[in-house]
Amino acid sequence: MNLKNTENFFVLGLFLAVLGLISAVLLAVFSDIVSEPIAAAELRTTNEALRQILPAFDNQPSENKLMLRQGDMEITFMGAVKDGKLIAVAASGACKGYAAPVQGLIGFDLDGKIRAVLITKQNETPGLGANVCQRQFKKTIFNLFEKRPEGIAPNSFLDQFNGKSAVKGKNWKVRKDGGRIDYVSGATVTSRAITELADSVAQCFLANRAEIIAKLSPAGGNEK
């Protein structure tokens, strides 16, 4: 009887091992099949976001990049090229929000002025923190049947950063913390997080501007 039970356990174990091996092979094959379409979809999403915050470009900014650190934040700078010259830079970074990390893209002119801030990933509270992050064209009875406007949708909080340049030793803060950035009542944590994100990225650009422009410029295409 004991021998029979041992044989049964052996057969069951062998069956489970074979089943696990088959599952692993199928998972690997399926992963290979879907990885390319997923990567392509992510690239399209990134490029669409870049088109919203940068002037028209004719390269692939997401493939023309440089990674730097500012404190604990890892920042990826991407160069937009037009007619063989670097015309603008986008930076991707993330910081801690109220519910989860808030990830954003920030577009810069080469002189360091912010063109636009776009939040690309967030899980903030709907109706509060989420409103600080989201850009959308509002539908009213007056524009219900009109064609969607071109360009980036407005957001009064995010648009505060447009045209701003970092100044060494002067960090941006929300008014509640003694700074000059207006915050959204009920979403102070999210407002602080995005302000910190914009400030850290802008400070990194300021400190490394020459290197960023040199590394992202086509050979012989830009000023030093």
C-alpha positions, 0 to 999 in steps of 0.5 A: 500500500505504501509503495502504491502511494509512493508511485502515485505521488511520483506520477503526480509530481511528474505530471505537475512538472511536465505541466509546469514546463509546458506552461513556461514554454507557452508563456515564453512564446506568448511573451515573444509574440506580444512584446513587439506589439506592446513596445510599438504601442508604447512608442506610439504613446510616447511619441504622441506625448512628445508631439504635444510638448515639443515643436515639430521634429523629424527624428525619433526623440525617444531613441535620442536620449541621455540619462542623468540623476538629480538627487534621488530622481532618474531623469531621461532627456530626449532630443528633438531634431529638425533638419539636422539640428537639435531644436528642443529637449523633453525630459521624463521623470517621476516623483512620489504622489499621494497614491503612487508615483506621478510620472511626467514629461517636460518640454524645454527650449534649448535656453532652459525655458519650459514649454509644457508639462504633461503628466503621463502616468498617475493614480491620484484621487479622482476629482482631486489629485487627478484633476491636477494631472489631467489635461483635457478639452472641455465640451460645452454646449457652445463647442459640442460640435466643433473640431477638437483644437490642435495642440495641448489641452489646458490645465491651469495648474500645469500651465503655471510652469510654462516659460519658467527657467530654473535658477540655481539655489532657488527651488520652486514651491507651492504657496502653502510652503512659502513658494510662488506656485499656486496649488489646488485646494484638496490636492496639496500633496499632488500639487507639491509632487508635480512642483517637485518634479518640475523643479528637479528636472529644470534644475538638472537641465540648468546644471547639465545644459551644455552636456545635454545639448552636446550629447543630443545634438546630431554631429556638427548640427548645433551650437556648443 
